[in-house]
Amino acid sequence: MTLIESIETIPLRVPLEHLYKGSYYEMRNRCTIITIIRTKDGVVGRSYNNDSDEEQDEILSIINDELAPQVIGLDLMATEKIWATMLPSTFDQLRDRRLTMQAIACIDSAVWDGVGQILGQPLWKLWGGYRSTIPMIGIGGYYGTSEADIEKDMEFFSGQHGMVGMKFKIGAKSPEEDVARLVFAKSLVDDSFQFVADANQGYTVQEALTFLRLLPDDLELRWFEEPTRWHADNSGFRDVRYRGNVRVAGGQSEISRVGMRNMIESSSIDVCNFDASWGGGPTEWRRVAAIALAHDVELGHHEEGQISSHLLASVPNGTFTEAFSPERDPIFWTMITNRKPLVGGELILPTSPGLGWDLDEGFIERFRADK
């Protein structure tokens, strides 16, 4: 057995040059947690997950004070046993379970990287090996930016890096204003460039339907993501899907296979964008992927391209991995040193074992949040 000997965490916090605004949220920093698992016979599993900012210290405490003592001494290859051992930490009904599931995700991801090291296989191949590349879309169109900023985003996503499409932020303005912003972005690219509209649960059902009605005929959405507010979650998504005749995506706000099962079985979505870094790690994500496949639902993933690319490339119903601009996510674009340029809009997955990403140690030391 390959017994886990220690677990180490390194929190990162990178200040952003701009305040990024979605429908009802703001981002001032880009954060993550590097988790390192070492075994008694020298295997090292390492991953980075989790973009929480203000909650970062609490998540670290859950990892180091609660989960690590339970996991140390277990066989690294016993992935299901490790996950089940961590699950009771979610049973405290007085604590926000989202934070505990994020903590579980950090350890689970590092465990899987270690498994890849032991077996000598990249995770995309170990998890199914459906393809060795995955198309990439950008994320942009934030509020508070000018037309010049949108032009810069479009140049980066469609020109400089040749992505296949873009997720455009809407939901905080009127449908009329949001359509105008999206039409402007569309005018900057050719017809092959695909668009996803992401309302981040900002619209009512009627506002979402008005937005769809106002879209010009030549602007077909690949999907409409989280169109309606949380209190009408599944039924709101379903109403927009049926009445708006549009593919709907959702799931990033769910934290378990149970929530995703309910969303999928209620015919609310065409695309599941459950986030492995928010929802318990790759182990839970792969369970959700099986549910989605059984219902002919496609799979996306909420950001976290360093892990989502492996997951989505491993299965037949994967769609796109996502990336922000370098200004919005300096961690992805700067800390990973061996990422290859896109080819035909596709991210080339590493062939080295585990997650396969080489991380810049100087960058890590510069932005450590625990020093």
C-alpha positions as CSV (number, residue, x, y, z in Angstrom):
1,M,0.0,0.0,0.0
2,T,1.1,3.6,-0.7
3,L,0.2,5.2,2.6
4,I,-0.4,9.0,2.9
5,E,2.2,10.5,5.2
6,S,1.5,14.3,5.1
7,I,-0.7,16.9,3.6
8,E,0.5,20.5,3.0
9,T,-1.5,23.5,1.8
10,I,-0.2,26.7,0.2
11,P,-2.8,29.5,-0.2
12,L,-2.3,32.0,-3.0
13,R,-4.0,35.4,-3.4
14,V,-3.2,37.5,-6.5
15,P,-4.5,41.1,-6.5
16,L,-6.3,42.0,-9.8
17,E,-5.8,45.2,-11.7
18,H,-9.5,45.7,-12.1
19,L,-12.7,45.0,-10.2
20,Y,-14.6,42.4,-12.2
21,K,-18.4,42.4,-11.9
22,G,-20.8,39.8,-13.0
23,S,-24.6,40.1,-12.5
24,Y,-24.5,40.3,-8.7
25,Y,-21.0,39.6,-7.7
26,E,-17.5,41.2,-7.7
27,M,-14.0,39.8,-7.8
28,R,-11.0,41.8,-6.5
29,N,-8.5,39.0,-6.2
30,R,-7.7,35.7,-7.9
31,C,-7.2,33.0,-5.3
32,T,-6.4,29.3,-5.1
33,I,-5.1,26.6,-2.7
34,I,-2.2,24.4,-3.7
35,T,-2.6,21.0,-1.9
36,I,0.4,18.6,-1.7
37,I,0.1,15.0,-0.6
38,R,3.2,12.9,0.2
39,T,3.3,9.2,0.8
40,K,5.7,7.2,2.9
41,D,7.4,5.8,-0.2
42,G,8.0,9.1,-1.8
43,V,4.9,9.7,-4.1
44,V,3.9,13.3,-4.3
45,G,0.4,14.4,-5.5
46,R,-0.1,18.1,-6.1
47,S,-3.1,20.1,-7.4
48,Y,-4.5,23.6,-7.2
49,N,-8.2,24.3,-6.7
50,N,-10.7,26.8,-5.3
51,D,-11.1,30.4,-6.1
52,S,-12.7,31.5,-2.8
53,D,-11.2,34.7,-1.3
54,E,-12.8,35.8,2.0
55,E,-13.5,32.1,2.9
56,Q,-10.0,30.9,2.1
57,D,-8.8,30.7,5.8
58,E,-11.9,28.7,6.8
59,I,-11.3,26.2,4.0
60,L,-7.7,25.9,4.9
61,S,-8.7,25.2,8.5
62,I,-11.1,22.4,7.4
63,I,-8.3,20.8,5.3
64,N,-5.6,21.0,7.8
65,D,-7.4,20.5,11.1
66,E,-10.3,18.2,10.2
67,L,-9.7,16.3,6.9
68,A,-5.9,15.7,7.0
69,P,-5.9,13.9,10.3
70,Q,-8.6,11.5,8.9
71,V,-6.8,10.9,5.6
72,I,-3.2,10.5,6.8
73,G,-2.4,6.8,7.0
74,L,-4.8,5.7,4.3
75,D,-3.8,4.1,1.0
76,L,-3.5,6.8,-1.7
77,M,-4.9,4.4,-4.2
78,A,-8.1,3.9,-2.2
79,T,-9.8,7.0,-3.8
80,E,-13.3,6.0,-2.9
81,K,-12.4,5.2,0.7
82,I,-10.5,8.5,1.1
83,W,-13.5,10.4,-0.2
84,A,-16.0,8.5,2.0
85,T,-13.7,9.2,5.0
86,M,-13.9,12.9,4.4
87,L,-17.7,13.1,3.8
88,P,-18.7,13.2,7.5
89,S,-17.2,16.6,7.7
90,T,-20.2,17.8,5.7
91,F,-22.7,16.5,8.3
92,D,-22.5,19.6,10.5
93,Q,-25.8,21.4,9.5
94,L,-24.7,24.7,11.2
95,R,-21.7,25.1,8.8
96,D,-21.8,26.1,5.2
97,R,-21.3,22.8,3.4
98,R,-20.0,24.6,0.3
99,L,-16.8,25.3,2.2
100,T,-16.4,21.7,3.3
101,M,-17.0,20.4,-0.2
102,Q,-14.3,22.8,-1.5
103,A,-11.9,21.5,1.1
104,I,-12.7,17.9,0.1
105,A,-12.1,18.9,-3.5
106,C,-8.6,20.1,-2.7
107,I,-7.5,16.8,-1.1
108,D,-9.4,14.7,-3.7
109,S,-7.7,16.4,-6.6
110,A,-4.2,16.0,-5.1
111,V,-5.0,12.3,-4.4
112,W,-5.9,11.7,-8.0
113,D,-2.7,13.5,-9.2
114,G,-0.8,11.0,-6.9
115,V,-2.7,8.1,-8.4
116,G,-1.6,9.3,-11.9
117,Q,2.0,9.4,-10.7
118,I,1.8,5.8,-9.4
119,L,0.2,4.5,-12.6
120,G,2.3,6.6,-14.9
121,Q,-0.7,8.0,-16.7
122,P,-2.2,11.5,-17.3
123,L,-5.6,11.8,-15.7
124,W,-7.5,12.5,-18.9
125,K,-6.4,9.0,-20.1
126,L,-6.8,7.3,-16.7
127,W,-10.4,8.6,-16.4
128,G,-11.4,7.4,-19.9
129,G,-9.1,8.8,-22.5
130,Y,-11.9,9.9,-24.9
131,R,-9.6,12.5,-26.5
132,S,-6.3,14.1,-25.9
133,T,-7.4,17.7,-26.5
134,I,-10.4,19.8,-25.6
135,P,-11.8,23.0,-27.2
136,M,-11.4,26.2,-25.1
137,I,-13.7,29.2,-24.7
138,G,-12.9,32.5,-23.0
139,I,-14.9,34.2,-20.3
140,G,-15.4,38.0,-20.5
141,G,-17.8,40.8,-21.1
142,Y,-17.7,41.9,-17.5
143,Y,-19.7,44.9,-16.3
144,G,-17.8,48.1,-15.6
145,T,-15.6,47.6,-18.7
146,S,-15.6,49.8,-21.7
147,E,-16.0,48.9,-25.4
148,A,-12.2,49.1,-25.6
149,D,-12.0,46.5,-22.9
150,I,-14.4,44.2,-24.7
151,E,-12.4,44.7,-27.9
152,K,-9.3,43.7,-26.0
153,D,-11.0,40.5,-24.7
154,M,-12.3,39.6,-28.2
155,E,-8.8,40.1,-29.7
156,F,-7.3,37.8,-27.0
157,F,-9.9,35.1,-27.2
158,S,-10.5,35.0,-31.0
159,G,-7.2,36.3,-32.3
160,Q,-4.1,36.0,-30.2
161,H,-5.1,32.6,-28.7
162,G,-7.6,31.4,-31.2
163,M,-10.3,30.0,-28.9
164,V,-13.4,28.6,-30.4
165,G,-15.8,30.9,-28.5
166,M,-16.6,33.0,-25.5
167,K,-18.8,33.1,-22.4
168,F,-20.3,36.6,-22.2
169,K,-21.5,38.1,-18.9
170,I,-25.1,39.4,-18.7
171,G,-27.9,39.6,-16.1
172,A,-27.3,42.9,-14.2
173,K,-28.6,45.3,-16.8
174,S,-31.9,45.3,-18.8
175,P,-32.2,42.7,-21.5
176,E,-32.0,45.5,-24.1
177,E,-28.7,46.8,-22.7
178,D,-27.3,43.3,-22.5
179,V,-28.2,42.4,-26.0
180,A,-26.5,45.6,-27.3
181,R,-23.3,44.7,-25.4
182,L,-23.4,41.1,-26.8
183,V,-24.1,42.3,-30.4
184,F,-21.1,44.6,-30.2
185,A,-18.9,41.7,-29.1
186,K,-20.3,39.6,-32.0
187,S,-19.4,42.4,-34.5
188,L,-15.7,41.9,-33.7
189,V,-15.4,38.3,-34.6
190,D,-16.3,36.0,-37.6
191,D,-19.3,33.8,-37.8
192,S,-17.5,30.6,-36.6
193,F,-16.8,32.1,-33.2
194,Q,-19.4,30.7,-30.7
195,F,-21.1,32.6,-27.9
196,V,-22.5,31.5,-24.5
197,A,-24.6,34.0,-22.5
198,D,-24.0,33.7,-18.8
199,A,-26.5,35.6,-16.6
200,N,-25.1,34.1,-13.3
201,Q,-28.7,33.7,-12.1
202,G,-29.4,37.4,-12.6
203,Y,-32.6,37.5,-14.6
204,T,-36.3,36.7,-13.9
205,V,-37.8,34.2,-16.3
206,Q,-39.5,37.0,-18.2
207,E,-36.3,39.0,-18.5
208,A,-34.5,35.9,-19.8
209,L,-37.2,35.3,-22.4
210,T,-37.1,39.0,-23.4
211,F,-33.3,38.8,-23.8
212,L,-33.7,35.8,-26.2
213,R,-36.5,37.4,-28.1
214,L,-34.3,40.5,-28.8
215,L,-31.3,38.6,-30.0
216,P,-30.7,39.1,-33.8
217,D,-31.2,36.0,-36.0
218,D,-27.5,35.7,-36.7
219,L,-26.5,35.5,-33.0
220,E,-27.3,31.9,-32.0
221,L,-26.2,31.0,-28.5
222,R,-24.3,27.7,-27.9
223,W,-26.2,27.8,-24.6
224,F,-27.8,30.2,-22.1
225,E,-26.1,29.7,-18.7
226,E,-27.9,30.1,-15.4
227,P,-30.5,32.4,-16.9
228,T,-32.7,32.8,-13.8
229,R,-32.5,33.6,-10.1
230,W,-31.7,31.0,-7.4
231,H,-35.2,30.9,-5.8
232,A,-36.7,29.6,-9.1
233,D,-33.6,27.5,-10.0
234,N,-34.7,24.3,-11.6
235,S,-38.2,25.4,-12.7
236,G,-36.8,28.8,-13.9
237,F,-34.2,27.1,-16.0
238,R,-36.7,24.6,-17.4
239,D,-39.2,27.4,-18.3
240,V,-36.5,29.3,-20.2
241,R,-35.4,26.1,-21.9
242,Y,-38.8,25.2,-23.1
243,R,-40.4,28.6,-23.7
244,G,-37.2,30.2,-25.2
245,N,-36.3,27.2,-27.3
246,V,-32.6,27.5,-26.2
247,R,-30.1,25.1,-24.7
248,V,-29.7,25.9,-21.0
249,A,-26.7,25.2,-18.8
250,G,-26.5,25.1,-15.0
251,G,-25.0,23.3,-12.1
252,Q,-22.0,25.4,-11.0
253,S,-23.9,26.5,-7.8
254,E,-24.6,22.8,-6.9
255,I,-22.2,21.0,-4.6
256,S,-23.2,17.4,-4.9
257,R,-24.4,14.7,-7.3
258,V,-27.8,14.8,-5.5
259,G,-28.4,18.4,-6.5
260,M,-27.3,17.7,-10.0
261,R,-29.4,14.6,-10.2
262,N,-32.5,16.7,-9.3
263,M,-31.6,19.4,-11.8
264,I,-31.1,16.9,-14.6
265,E,-34.1,14.7,-13.9
266,S,-36.4,17.8,-13.9
267,S,-35.4,18.4,-17.5
268,S,-34.0,21.8,-16.6
269,I,-30.7,21.8,-18.5
270,D,-29.0,20.6,-21.6
271,V,-25.5,21.2,-20.3
272,C,-24.2,20.5,-16.8
273,N,-21.4,22.8,-15.7
274,F,-20.8,21.3,-12.2
275,D,-17.5,22.4,-10.8
276,A,-15.2,19.8,-9.4
277,S,-13.4,22.4,-7.3
278,W,-16.6,23.5,-5.6
279,G,-18.3,20.2,-5.5
280,G,-16.0,17.6,-3.8
281,G,-13.4,17.1,-6.4
282,P,-13.0,14.8,-9.5
283,T,-14.5,11.8,-7.6
284,E,-17.8,13.5,-7.2
285,W,-17.6,15.2,-10.7
286,R,-17.3,11.8,-12.4
287,R,-20.4,10.6,-10.6
288,V,-22.3,13.6,-11.9
289,A,-20.8,12.9,-15.4
290,A,-22.3,9.4,-15.3
291,I,-25.7,10.8,-14.4
292,A,-25.5,13.4,-17.2
293,L,-24.5,10.7,-19.8
294,A,-27.5,8.6,-18.8
295,H,-29.8,11.5,-19.6
296,D,-28.0,12.7,-22.8
297,V,-26.9,15.9,-21.1
298,E,-23.6,17.5,-22.2
299,L,-20.9,18.4,-19.8
300,G,-19.2,21.7,-19.3
301,H,-17.3,22.9,-16.2
302,H,-17.2,26.2,-14.3
303,E,-13.7,27.6,-15.0
304,E,-10.7,25.7,-13.3
305,G,-9.2,24.7,-16.6
306,Q,-6.3,23.0,-15.0
307,I,-8.6,20.2,-13.8
308,S,-11.7,20.6,-16.0
309,S,-9.6,20.0,-19.2
310,H,-8.7,16.5,-17.9
311,L,-12.2,15.7,-16.8
312,L,-13.9,16.9,-20.0
313,A,-11.4,15.3,-22.3
314,S,-12.0,11.9,-20.6
315,V,-15.7,11.6,-21.5
316,P,-17.7,11.5,-24.7
317,N,-20.1,14.3,-23.8
318,G,-17.6,16.9,-22.8
319,T,-17.9,20.4,-24.5
320,F,-15.4,23.2,-23.6
321,T,-12.9,24.0,-21.0
322,E,-12.9,27.7,-20.0
323,A,-10.2,30.4,-19.4
324,F,-10.3,34.0,-18.4
325,S,-8.0,36.6,-19.8
326,P,-4.6,36.8,-18.2
327,E,-5.7,40.0,-16.3
328,R,-8.6,38.1,-14.8
329,D,-6.7,34.9,-14.1
330,P,-2.9,35.4,-13.8
331,I,-2.7,32.1,-12.0
332,F,-3.7,30.0,-15.0
333,W,-1.7,32.0,-17.5
334,T,1.4,32.6,-15.4
335,M,1.8,29.8,-12.8
336,I,1.5,26.9,-15.3
337,T,4.8,26.9,-17.2
338,N,4.3,23.9,-19.6
339,R,0.9,24.7,-21.1
340,K,1.2,24.4,-24.9
341,P,-0.4,27.0,-27.3
342,L,-3.9,26.1,-28.6
343,V,-4.1,24.3,-31.9
344,G,-7.3,24.9,-33.8
345,G,-8.9,26.3,-30.6
346,E,-8.0,23.1,-28.7
347,L,-6.0,22.9,-25.5
348,I,-3.5,20.1,-25.7
349,L,-3.5,17.9,-22.6
350,P,-0.2,17.0,-20.9
351,T,1.1,13.4,-21.4
352,S,3.1,13.3,-18.2
353,P,1.5,11.5,-15.2
354,G,-1.3,12.9,-13.1
355,L,-2.5,16.5,-13.9
356,G,0.8,17.0,-15.6
357,W,1.2,20.7,-15.0
358,D,4.5,22.3,-14.0
359,L,4.1,25.2,-11.6
360,D,6.3,28.3,-11.3
361,E,7.8,28.2,-7.8
362,G,8.8,31.8,-8.0
363,F,5.2,32.8,-8.7
364,I,4.0,30.7,-5.8
365,E,6.4,32.3,-3.3
366,R,5.5,35.8,-4.5
367,F,1.8,35.4,-4.0
368,R,1.6,33.1,-1.0
369,A,-1.2,34.4,1.3
370,D,0.3,32.7,4.4
371,K,3.5,34.9,4.6
